[in-house]
Amino acid sequence: MRSKSHLFCTRNLALLALLAFIAGPVVGQLASDGEWPMAARDPANSRFSPLDQITTGNADRLRVAFTFPLGVERGQEAAPIVVGDTMYIVTPFPNYLYAIDLGKPEARLKWKFDPKADAGSQGVACCDVVNRGAAYADGRLFYNTLDAHTIAVDAASGRELWRTKLGEVGRGETMTMAPLVVRDKVLVGNSGGELGVRGWLTALDAAAGRIVWRAWSTGPDSDVLIGPNFKPPYPQDRGKDLGVTSWPGGAWKIGGGSVWGFVSYDATLDLLFYGTGNPGPWNPEQRPGTNQWTSGIFARRPDTGEAVWYYQWSPHDLHDYDGVNENVLVDLPIGGATRPVVLHPDRNGYMYVLDRATGRVLSADPFVPITTSTGVDLPSGRLVYNPQKEPRGGEVVRNICPASPGGKDWQPSAWSPRTRLLYVPHQNLCQDAETYQVSYIAGTPYVGADLKMVPGPGGHRGEFTAWDPVARRKAWAIKEDFPVWSGALATAGDVVFYGTMEGWFKAVDAKSGALLWQYRTSSGIIGQPVSYRGPDGKQYIAVLSGVGGWAGAIVSAGLDGRDAVAGGGFANAMKDLPRHTPKGGTLYVFALP
Amino acid sequence: MSSRFHDRVARGIGRRVVRRVPAWLRLAVFALLLGAPIVAAADARTLRVCADPDNLPFSDRAEAGFENRIARLVAVELQATLSYEWQPQRRGFVRRTIGADLCDVVIGVPSGFERLLTTRPYYRSAYAFVQPSSAGRLDSFDDPRLPSLRIGVQLVGNDLAATPPGYALARHGAIDHVVGYSVYGDGSAFGRMTSDLAAGHLDAAVLWGPQAGYFATRSDGHYHVALVRPPADVPQPFDFAISMGVRRDDRALQQELDRVIAQRAAEIAAILDEYGVPRLPLARAADSEAPR
């Protein structure tokens, strides 16, 4: 059970440390049904709340219970964390951490923590200055700051317990992901794959913030923590030091593979799962080879970081298809037996079902229109690229689907064990590498790979899809004008929630997708909705409103929509967004009357 | 406090003068044509330049770069006080500087740069090989030695893009020994490349002309520079015309700067010579508009 030491309100650090010592390893995994202690609620990354007061029959009566201004008007991608009677929220840079007392009327601020993060990190972040939230364990909150630090804060007092510097902002490293706590370790990764960063996942000890291990995404096996127990399912991923030999020269040293998505954990197998980002900053022609271990998934032991298996979604990635999307751990009846699997909707457009113990691909089916590849060859596990859509410097390539943000980007899916459907927020975008224009950086003129994103087939830019991973098809899908850049939330009342970039927060029937209720918030929604039971015993739904991120930077960063390649080409596809939403930064909490 | 306020008022007046008082402009132009000193309203004017604080030979905070020198020349011509907004010239530079109304002009951008309104070009240069003088001269990507040489190249780190030499090296088999220099790191990529060249860690570097020339000029003849001959199989330009850039609706300032560039061409050329900027003739068909 989760320790309740945060309720003691003691200010005696020594006593806390002693209690932690006596209690043994930090657990922090098992939430009571009314709590939401980490971004995805559980280490399986389900995003499923067992609360069922809000149902398909009464969801239309949802109303605003309270709101809270966050004081920062940039993209709000975080999940509110709820433990006991307190909600914790991390804002975009400057990365304030708020504790809100849910027991008080109108939800009063309990404390606010300002990490005083380095302002220089804002100029380094690729795609808005977002943060994806904190993780709670054993009376502490752990979160990352844009300037590449991990901080532990005492949940009761808001006091800093430790802070560890993990990367160099000056070299392009930032941190935006939400940590995962497994036993006594805090797992964190870096961002900055386009900027010459070399990716890693790092384990810190929860008590003091000391770095216990770091697993690099490129380089020799000793750096990648590949040893005798590494058993990748396919032969192309076996061999000595592939993190060096699958790159030319020393290109692996700045090869990307950053780790900025969600980490999941299976206690039965004692395995961590996470994806690695795209290779960079080299153009594909200058880095022939599979570019290990980028755009793939690792399974590792949490205690040592040792790699157990690996599979590469997009070998020698050509299209900026990071492999960091969430890995949802579920058990499915496949081939007459119940199998532990990983569900993973990838940027490259395929919905993967992997055997969780071995990494073998059980199925991979397109969930969006795909032109960049023709399929995944199951016997070999290989993605079969379409050579006609390969980018070549200075040449025209049209109708590249999905576009660089992929069939789906970071925005996390939710799994309902009741409907056995995965609810996937995603985009429907293609891109043309059609016109090339002069760019200029640090006194260096060049002709930019001018990627102009456009709506995919059907003309809509987003979709909210319920996917049946056993039948390997969509159960239903809702078309949205803009990319659905918010997370999804599934509940035991068979109501599923998501937000739109125009600012609508929607409740839909988990079985049919029928719209039950919607509410217009003050800005676009790109956050992760959560559900909790309040001190009054009622079920609440919480989400941050505040547009931004890569998709919404046209509003939050004031990009110029006439500039086709602003925001990495995304602004072109989002020219009309500023007409639909202003910037924002507000917590909305909803409940039945 | 009050001086800052005064400064802002002065800037406001300056910009109002530039943008909204064409009568003054006409007077100023007339005065310029006559070579006469500009009086009265012009005293309050400030030329707000956005520049990288650590990017020689272009600019630095000590104003030791050739773009700093050209900015000073322009300010004198416009009878304006020169002020700088210093920001690293990285992703988002235009948005965070001119876009945030912190300045009005960038002294060096490629002609036809879509994010700004660009003036007439004031020089054209090309990418160049830089090598120790003792080495056999390299000027073509078809040179058979290329794949075996340790060659430094700048990485622009922007959505799978590369510099033209970056593409050319890859297509000509120079892959295993090419060393990439990211925009992000300790000091400028140019500085890291040239110190590696000096330390013997590189056999050659492919640099943008002004950087190549600046480095070689200061090397006492230890290095030579050869502008590259564009390979036939890379459909990208290797030479670029360079202009000043202003806000896309700031035609008035663009026209003023065009006139300064035309009238002070000799002084600008002298500054570029001083920094060893290798140049190509300005005129070229379809003057470096976005190549199609």
Interface residues (C-beta under 8 A of the other chain):
Chain A: G123 V124 C126 G170 R171 G172 G192 E194 L195 G196 V197 P248 G249 G250 A251 I254 G280 P281 W282 N283 P284 E285 Q286 P288 L318 H319 D320 P391 G393 G394 E395 S404 T435 Y436 Q437 V438 S439 Y440 I441 A442 G443 T444 P445 Y446 V447 G448 A449 L451 A557 G558 L559 D560 R562 D563 A564 V565 A566 G568 G569
Chain B: D52 N55 F58 Q87 P88 Q89 R90 R91 G92 F93 R95 R96 G99 G108 V109 P110 S111 G112 F113 E114 R115 Q154 L155 V156 G157 N158 D159 L160 A161 A162 T163 P164 G166 Y167 L169 A170 R171 I175 D176 H177 V178 V179 G180 S182 V183 Y184 G185 D186 S188 A189 F190 W208 P210 Q211 V234 P235 Q236 P237 F240 I242 R248 S288 A290 P291 R292
